[in-house]
Amino acid sequence: MTQSTTQPTTHPTEVAIPTIFTYFETAASPKGQALKAQLERYAKCPLDVPEDLANAFGRAMNTGDRLGDAYIDACFASPKGRSRARKDVELALHGGVRTVSDPSPELVALFDQINTDPEWVDWDKVEHGAEVFRRYKELYPFFGMSTFNAYGLETVAKPLALTGAYTGGSAFGRFVETSRLWTDTTEPGAMRPGAVGRRSAVFVRVLHSMIRHTLLPHPEWDRDRLGMPISQFAQTGTLLLSSFAPGMQLKLLGYRPTDADVEAMMHHWRYVGHLMGVEAPWYPETVAEGFLANLLLGLSEQPKIDDDSRELCRSFMDTYLPPEDAKGLRQVYGRLRYRAQLGHARFYLGEESYRNTGLPDAGLWRFAPLARVPGNLTRETLRRNVPGAAGWIDQVNRRDRHAFLNANLEGGEAKFKPVDKLTR
């Protein structure tokens, strides 16, 4: 890893670092040193975070989407603009900004950025990364449960709690909408102009800007302490959770991605992030740099386990319970599925993190994911060694993803709209 690859890109130095950013204190603590040593064993190289890079990510915790936020702020300055916000974006996605009647300067600037490929993008690598992502049959529950650790971070839990994104009856619907985004953005050719993944990424970008616009003035949001809701820092972490994390952890379940596969997946999600307004101070390009980024992100905010974080975990997991009116075999199957998913959460999170969720003891179900190893190893062996098998496996996985969404998402489409009213 060369020093030049870990230099931050130019970001405004006048942005204050929120007080919740505690990287330097935590990195020097026994806990921080232990995590660094553990990740260095996996990475097989030193992981030294430059001071200026850490400070840049501290400022990123207080930075939103400069173009998306400017557009939404301009739209929401008037009732007419508010009603046009999503409609104008839809028109611009479908036919270009020229098809929008009297487009605002902010909309023009937004789509100039969306329609201009960054100099670093490699389209072959984008497609390779999407194909790697589609190999993982367990990926969506894995993502859901992997975020349980993030629910212990106040900068993540508070926006979700205030918007009710994973509480009450909305929990499963929100999860399925997010699954729609994962599916849309990883279809073949999905990120090209006019394609479905591009549309979903941009609509989620607009949604995030609307949430920031709503939460910043909320009395429970202390910007000096918490920074910006859905910040550049938080979104960079999400991109790595969508790429580097499964590339590493799902090896335990029999998958055999190469370093090039994982790096392609990271590159793919970096481009998705570009469309979603993510301008990270620095983004890893190699597996070793992925470990470095995880060290930096993992030490930057200390967990605060409270009622909000436990409620988010419980609400997500409750989506696997059988319906209240379920009877007989349907109820029995639902209960078994719930216990199996508890086992998956315990497997992915480890003992201490799982205990922090407040979920029931998983018991021997914690070994349930290992039952997937033989099938996954078989598919991986076929994919690598039998001509035509990779394409067949990809078709089956794509079919199964769409079947899940069509069965659980009304009309098979996600709305990507903010909640009408905050929960408090």
Buried (B, 14 or more C-beta within 10 A) or exposed (E): BEEEBBEBEEBEEEBEBBEBBBBBEBBEBEEBEEBBEEBBEBBEBEBEBBEEBBBBBBBBBBBBBBBBBBBBBBBBEEEEBEEBBBEBBBBBBEEEBEEBEEBBEBBBBBBEBBEEEEEEBEEEBBBBBBBBBBBBBBBBBBBBBBBBBBBBBBBBBBBBBBBBBBBEEBBBBBBBBBBBBBBBBBBBBBBEEEBBBBBBBBBBBBBBBBBBBBBEEBEEBBBEEBBBBBBBBBBBBBBBBBBBBBBBBBEEBBBBBEEEBBBBBBBBBBBBBBBBBBBBBBBBBBBBBBBBBBBBBBBBBBBBBEEBBBBBBBBBBBBBBBEEEBEEEEBEEBBEEBBBBBBBBBBBBEEEBBEBBEBEEBEEBBEBBEEBEEEBBEBBEBBEEEEEBBEEBBEEBBEEBBEBBEEBBEEEBBBBEBBEEBEE
